Amino acid sequence: MSSDRWGRVDEAGTVYVRTADGEKVVGSWQAGSPEEALAYFERKYEGLVVEISLLEKRLRTTDLSAKDANTAIGHLREQVDAHHAVGDLDALRQRLDKLAGTIEERREERKAHKAKQTEEAHKAKEDLVAEAEQLAESDQWRVAGERLRALVDVWKGLPRLDRKTDDELWHRFSHARSAFSKRRKGHFAQLDAQREDARRRKEQLVSEAEALSKSRDWGPTAAKYRDLMQDWKAAGRAQREHEEDLWSRFRGAQDVFFQARSEVFAERDSEQRENLTRKEELAAEAEKLLPITDLKAARAAFRGINERWDAIGHVPRDSKAQIEGRVHTVERALQEAEEAEWRRSNPEARARAAGLTGQLQDAVDKLEAQAEKARAAGNTAKAAKLEQELAGRRALLDQALKGLEEFGG
């Protein structure tokens, strides 16, 4: 017979293990000594300890599922409950019970974690749907389209919800994308139609521009080209593959016209500069007539200058006012001289001037007599008043006499 703390072997070779519920038969040993029997079943116990330790480590360090862990615990518990080992089997049961509790805690944690993930995924998908529905109304076609494609990738990366909720949210999400695509397609279809209208309109404008390119009616044609340019801008853009070619033709037709006009205007400007030089010479010749001393000779000379002036032609626009002003100054001097000559030779005007002079002379003589009489009578106040009135009449008389002199009187 042999025994230790956890087991014994009786005379018949039966092996027992001690537990909290008393001794349990482990097995029968006939092949050797009792000590060898205990050692054999203690090694089996150590094997169970190793397996339980490994399971504990797996639970700590790996993502072992609760199902697999419970299966492993059940297998080990059957071995422990079968009492086929000698050792502290009660301690092994406690460790297995603790493992089972740990698995349950982990199950609850995973359940809570999954519920949280589901809630977060639900919120994330609700946000994606709301953003997609907002983007569905956007006119920022490129930006909104790229963002919607990015939202699809985000959706695919989120966990699935329950089928009903997930399907409902996906339906809204998909509907928003479809609505945006439909609006975008309609927009670009309309844009294509507008660009086709623009292309046709610009084809017409190009034809008109090309037809005008050989015109030599400079002013009206330039105005027509300005109108065509306004029409071009108002027509909008054609398709990209047509726009550049149409513009090249349109601009080319204008260039042909304006180049020809520039050449003609350059030649005309040269001629007008020559005309300006000649008219400056005539203006200087006319200015030599001033001051006018011989009206008849000056008038004849100015007439000849005018005839040569009219034969010369146009000068540059920015010089026209200045050069013509010089000649007009001489012309005004001639007119004033002619008016003065007419006044001198007009009998009626001379008679009126003489009559006015006589009246003023009579008034002066009368006032002088009255003033002298007042002074003689010692009435100085009246004399002073009469002298004041007399000064005004004398000034008028002087002016009248000067006017009468102009008539040679």
Secondary structure by P-SEA (a helix, b strand, c coil): ccccccccccccbbbbbbcccccccccccccccaaaaaaaaaaaaaaaaaaaaaaaaaaacccccaaaaaaaaaaaaaaaaacccccaaaaaaaaaaaaaaaaaaaaaaaaaaaaaaaaaaaaaaaaaaaaaaaacccccaaaaaaaaaaaaaaaaacccccaaaaaaaaaaaaaaaaaaaaaaaaaaaaaaaaaaaaaaaaaaaaaaaaaaccccccaaaaaaaaaaaaaaaaacccccccaaaaaaaaaaaaaaaaaaaaaaaaaaaaaaaaaaaaaaaaaaaaaaccccccaaaaaaaaaaaaaaaaaaccccccaaaaaaaaaaaaaaaaaaaaaaaaaaacaaaaaaaaaaaaaaaaaaaaaaaaaaaaaaacaaaaaaaaaaaaaaaaaaaaaaaaaaaaacc
